[in-house]
């Protein structure tokens, strides 16, 4: 049975593989399809699409949009997007401007805490990537301010920590509408990572389903025990197709591998059939 991976990040956001390297790695891993779903950007998709031409790998254009639900960060995946959609491109460009302003404030706050990290050195290190807290964490580690990526978040960059700057986000409903306008399918990513509790998660799913949500990422690297079965049951209850992804980031998350997650992930190719019926 062939496997796929529908949640993958490149260095266009906070992954460490280039889009072309991801395509080659997916082929090495024997995947038949892969979705490139960088955070709030589709800038790496064209490179990935071109790298996959003639390779036998189905490269699915995607994105992972950051949204807000009752004060929590909620991620909506867009799959099978028209990544050249003018409306999508305009939104992502506006969002990049907002993110850039946030990054300047974060840099200033780090400097005020005697942890100077300039935007100039960030751009020199990470090029045109959409800069996130993950990039700041890696830079703090590189400069010797912290011993690990995790420590950077635990002490400085995590929600509510001294150098954290809240960001403006689209609503989940707005994210779904934007994805649909670009011809894509909208999927709620890693539902258990929001720690909502089952009743609150059901409320969220009902809200999003009413707004057109298409799928639920029921197969995911961090699922444990009966998690996958419970999420598949929820998908069926709300009439959503089942999606699955590793959330691969390369060296940023070294314990997560492409296609297999922590070693026991299996995302069957047959899931694509359910998506084609939408």
C-alpha positions in Angstrom: 0.0 0.0 0.0 1.4 3.4 -1.0 1.7 6.2 1.5 1.3 10.0 1.3 2.0 13.0 3.5 -0.3 16.0 3.5 1.3 18.3 6.0 4.9 19.2 5.2 7.0 22.4 5.7 10.0 23.7 3.7 12.5 26.5 4.4 10.0 28.9 2.8 8.6 29.0 6.3 10.1 27.2 9.3 11.3 23.9 7.8 15.0 23.2 6.9 14.6 21.4 3.6 14.2 23.4 0.4 11.1 22.5 -1.6 13.3 20.6 -4.2 15.0 18.7 -1.4 11.6 17.7 0.0 10.5 16.3 -3.3 13.7 14.2 -3.5 13.3 13.0 0.0 9.6 12.1 -0.6 10.7 10.0 -3.5 13.4 8.3 -1.4 10.8 7.5 1.2 8.6 6.0 -1.4 5.7 8.4 -1.1 3.2 8.7 -3.9 1.9 12.2 -2.9 3.0 15.1 -0.8 1.4 18.4 0.1 3.7 21.4 0.7 1.9 23.4 3.5 4.2 26.1 4.6 3.0 28.6 7.3 1.1 31.5 5.7 3.0 31.3 2.4 2.9 29.5 -0.9 6.3 30.9 -2.0 7.9 27.4 -2.1 5.2 25.7 -4.1 6.3 26.5 -7.6 9.8 25.1 -6.9 8.3 22.0 -5.5 5.9 21.6 -8.4 8.7 21.9 -10.9 10.9 19.5 -9.0 8.1 16.9 -9.1 7.5 17.1 -12.8 8.1 13.6 -14.3 9.1 12.1 -11.0 5.9 10.2 -10.3 5.2 12.1 -7.1 1.9 14.0 -6.9 2.8 17.4 -5.5 -0.2 19.0 -3.9 -0.1 22.8 -3.6 -1.0 23.8 0.0 -0.7 26.2 2.8 -1.2 26.2 6.6 -3.1 29.3 7.7 -2.8 30.6 11.2 -6.2 31.6 12.6 -7.7 32.4 16.0 -10.5 30.8 17.9 -11.4 32.1 21.4 -7.8 33.2 22.0 -6.2 30.0 20.7 -4.1 29.6 17.7 -6.0 27.3 15.2 -4.4 26.1 12.0 -6.3 25.5 8.8 -4.6 23.6 6.0 -5.5 24.4 2.4 -4.9 21.5 0.0 -5.1 21.4 -3.8 -4.9 25.2 -3.9 -4.6 27.4 -7.0 -1.5 28.8 -5.4 -1.4 31.6 -8.0 -4.8 32.9 -7.0 -4.7 36.7 -6.9 -6.9 36.9 -3.8 -4.7 34.3 -1.9 -1.5 36.1 -2.9 -2.9 39.4 -1.8 -3.9 38.1 1.6 -0.6 36.4 2.2 1.3 39.5 1.2 -0.8 41.6 3.7 -0.2 39.0 6.3 3.5 39.0 5.6 3.5 42.8 6.3 1.8 42.3 9.6 4.2 39.5 10.5 7.2 41.7 9.6 5.9 44.4 11.9 5.5 41.8 14.7 9.0 40.5 14.1 10.5 44.0 14.5 8.7 44.4 17.8 10.0 40.9 18.9 13.5 41.9 18.0 13.2 45.1 20.0 11.9 43.1 23.0 14.7 40.6 22.8 17.2 43.4 22.7 15.6 45.0 25.8 16.1 41.7 27.6 19.8 41.7 26.6 19.4 39.1 23.9 20.1 41.2 20.8 18.8 39.7 17.5 18.4 42.1 14.6 16.1 41.7 11.7 19.1 42.2 9.4 20.9 39.1 10.7 17.7 37.1 10.7 17.3 37.9 6.9 20.9 37.1 6.3 20.5 33.7 8.0 17.1 32.7 6.6 16.8 34.6 3.3 13.3 35.1 2.1 11.7 32.6 4.5 8.6 33.8 6.3 10.1 34.5 9.7 8.4 33.0 12.7 9.2 32.5 16.4 10.9 29.2 15.4 13.5 31.2 13.5 14.1 33.5 16.4 14.5 30.4 18.7 17.1 29.0 16.3 18.9 32.3 16.2 18.9 32.5 20.1 20.4 29.1 20.2 23.0 29.8 17.5 24.1 33.0 19.4 24.5 31.0 22.6 21.8 32.8 24.5 20.0 29.5 25.2 21.0 25.9 25.1 18.1 24.6 23.1 15.2 25.5 20.9 12.8 24.4 23.6 14.5 26.7 26.2 14.0 29.7 23.8 10.3 29.1 23.9 10.1 28.1 27.6 11.9 31.2 28.8 11.3 33.9 26.1 9.2 33.2 23.1 6.3 31.0 24.2 2.8 32.4 24.6 2.8 34.9 27.6 6.6 34.8 27.9 8.6 38.1 28.2 9.5 38.4 24.5 6.2 37.1 23.1 4.3 39.5 20.8 0.7 38.6 19.9 -0.1 38.6 16.2 -3.1 39.5 14.2 -4.8 36.4 12.7 -7.6 35.6 10.4 -10.7 33.9 11.8 -11.0 30.1 11.0 -14.1 31.0 9.0 -12.1 33.5 7.0 -9.4 31.0 6.4 -11.8 28.5 5.1 -13.4 31.0 2.8 -10.0 32.1 1.5 -9.0 28.5 0.8 -12.2 27.8 -1.0 -11.9 31.0 -3.1 -8.5 29.6 -4.2 -10.2 26.4 -5.3 -8.7 24.4 -2.4 -10.0 22.0 0.3 -10.0 23.2 3.9 -8.7 20.9 6.7 -8.5 21.5 10.4 -4.9 20.6 11.3 -3.8 18.5 14.4 -7.1 19.0 16.3 -5.8 17.5 19.6 -2.9 20.0 19.9 -5.4 22.8 20.8 -6.2 21.0 24.1 -9.9 22.1 23.9 -11.5 19.1 25.4 -13.9 16.9 23.5 -17.0 19.0 23.9 -15.3 22.2 23.0 -13.6 20.5 20.0 -17.1 19.4 18.8 -18.3 23.0 19.1 -15.4 24.1 17.0 -16.0 21.4 14.4 -19.7 22.2 14.1 -18.8 25.9 13.6 -16.2 25.2 11.0 -18.4 22.6 9.2 -21.2 25.1 9.0 -18.6 27.5 7.4 -17.6 24.8 4.8 -14.8 22.8 6.5 -14.0 19.8 4.3 -11.6 17.6 6.2 -10.0 16.7 9.6 -6.4 15.8 10.1 -7.2 12.6 12.0 -3.8 10.9 11.2 -1.0 12.9 12.8 2.5 12.3 14.2 1.7 13.3 17.8 -1.4 11.2 18.2 -1.2 8.6 20.9 -3.2 5.5 21.9 -6.8 5.8 20.6 -6.4 9.4 19.3 -6.5 8.4 15.7 -9.6 6.3 16.0 -11.4 9.0 18.0 -10.5 11.6 15.4 -11.7 9.4 12.5 -15.0 8.9 14.4 -15.3 12.7 14.7 -14.6 13.2 11.0 -17.4 10.7 10.2 -19.8 12.4 12.7 -19.3 15.8 11.1 -19.2 14.6 7.5 -15.5 15.4 7.0 -13.0 13.5 5.0 -10.0 12.1 6.8 -6.6 13.7 6.1 -3.2 12.9 7.5 0.2 14.4 7.8 3.5 14.2 9.6 4.0 18.0 10.1 7.6 17.4 8.9 10.0 20.4 9.5 13.4 18.7 9.0 16.0 19.6 11.6 13.5 22.0 13.3 11.6 18.9 14.6 14.2 16.1 14.3 12.0 13.6 16.0 9.4 13.8 13.2 10.3 12.2 9.9 8.6 12.6 6.5 5.8 10.2 5.9 6.3 8.2 9.1 6.2 10.8 11.9 7.7 9.3 15.0 8.1 6.0 13.2 4.6 4.6 13.5 2.7 6.9 11.2 1.0 5.5 8.1 -1.1 7.7 5.8 -2.6 5.6 3.0 -2.9 6.9 -0.5 -6.6 5.8 -0.6 -7.4 8.9 1.5 -7.1 11.0 -1.7 -10.1 9.2 -3.1 -12.3 10.7 -0.3 -11.0 14.2 -1.2 -11.8 13.8 -4.9 -15.4 13.3 -4.0 -15.7 16.7 -2.4 
